[in-house]
Amino acid sequence: MKDPFIKCKLAFVRSLSLQCETFLTNFQSEKVCVPYLYAELSQLLGGIIKKFVKPEKVVEGSALLKLDLNSKDSLLEAKNIDIGFGAKKYLKELKIADKT
């Protein structure tokens, strides 16, 4: 099966993994990190949520659990979702290829 969007999908996953990399690196330590876990996870999830949730709907801490991600009122329009630089680049290439 050939998926014309595979490069876009992989670039998006890569952008998410880069966002998670600092968190993962910081917590691969012999030091006691539990006191920092909540704040760091909240920051990580907040950063990911900001990619596709309207700014006025973004919340922090335990309020993230109550955020309704099934509501269209909470989500950005598809054209405004932050899919990352690489994924945007590949999408543009696909659009150009479709026009030729």
C-alpha positions as CSV (number, residue, x, y, z in Angstrom):
1,M,0.0,0.0,0.0
2,K,1.4,3.4,-1.0
3,D,0.5,6.2,1.3
4,P,1.3,9.6,-0.3
5,F,1.2,11.2,3.2
6,I,3.7,8.8,4.8
7,K,6.5,11.5,4.8
8,C,4.1,14.0,6.4
9,K,3.0,11.5,9.0
10,L,6.5,10.6,9.9
11,A,7.6,14.2,10.1
12,F,4.7,15.0,12.5
13,V,5.7,12.0,14.7
14,R,9.3,13.2,14.6
15,S,8.3,16.7,15.7
16,L,6.3,15.2,18.6
17,S,9.3,13.0,19.6
18,L,11.6,15.9,19.6
19,Q,9.2,17.7,22.0
20,C,9.3,14.7,24.3
21,E,13.1,14.2,24.1
22,T,14.0,16.7,26.8
23,F,11.5,15.2,29.2
24,L,12.8,11.7,28.6
25,T,16.4,12.7,28.9
26,N,15.8,14.6,32.2
27,F,14.1,11.6,33.7
28,Q,16.7,9.0,32.7
29,S,18.7,9.8,35.7
30,E,19.9,8.2,38.9
31,K,18.7,11.3,40.8
32,V,15.3,11.4,42.5
33,C,13.2,13.2,39.9
34,V,9.7,12.4,41.3
35,P,9.2,15.9,42.8
36,Y,9.6,17.4,39.3
37,L,7.5,14.9,37.4
38,Y,4.1,16.6,37.7
39,A,5.4,20.0,36.6
40,E,7.4,18.6,33.7
41,L,4.5,16.3,32.5
42,S,2.1,19.2,32.7
43,Q,4.5,21.3,30.6
44,L,5.0,18.5,28.0
45,L,1.2,17.8,27.7
46,G,0.5,21.5,27.5
47,G,2.9,22.0,24.7
48,I,1.4,19.1,22.7
49,I,-2.2,20.2,23.4
50,K,-1.4,23.8,22.2
51,K,-0.7,22.3,18.7
52,F,-4.4,21.5,18.1
53,V,-6.5,23.1,20.8
54,K,-7.7,26.7,20.6
55,P,-5.6,29.1,22.8
56,E,-8.6,30.2,24.9
57,K,-9.4,26.5,25.7
58,V,-5.9,25.6,26.8
59,V,-5.8,24.8,30.5
60,E,-3.0,23.7,32.9
61,G,-2.6,21.1,35.5
62,S,-5.4,18.7,36.5
63,A,-7.8,20.8,34.4
64,L,-6.3,19.1,31.3
65,L,-8.2,16.0,32.3
66,K,-11.5,17.9,31.9
67,L,-10.7,19.3,28.5
68,D,-13.2,18.0,25.9
69,L,-11.1,17.0,22.9
70,N,-14.2,15.6,21.1
71,S,-15.8,19.1,21.0
72,K,-15.2,21.1,17.8
73,D,-15.4,24.2,19.9
74,S,-12.2,23.2,21.6
75,L,-10.1,22.4,18.5
76,L,-8.3,24.5,16.0
77,E,-9.3,24.4,12.4
78,A,-7.2,21.9,10.4
79,K,-5.3,24.6,8.6
80,N,-4.2,26.1,12.0
81,I,-3.0,22.9,13.6
82,D,0.8,22.9,14.3
83,I,2.0,19.8,12.5
84,G,5.6,20.9,12.5
85,F,7.9,22.4,9.9
86,G,8.8,19.1,8.2
87,A,5.3,17.9,7.8
88,K,4.2,21.3,6.4
89,K,7.1,21.1,3.9
90,Y,6.0,17.7,2.7
91,L,2.4,18.8,2.4
92,K,3.4,21.7,0.2
93,E,5.5,19.3,-2.0
94,L,2.4,17.1,-2.4
95,K,0.2,20.0,-3.3
96,I,2.7,21.1,-6.0
97,A,3.0,17.5,-7.3
98,D,-0.8,17.3,-7.6
99,K,-0.9,20.5,-9.6
100,T,1.6,19.3,-12.2
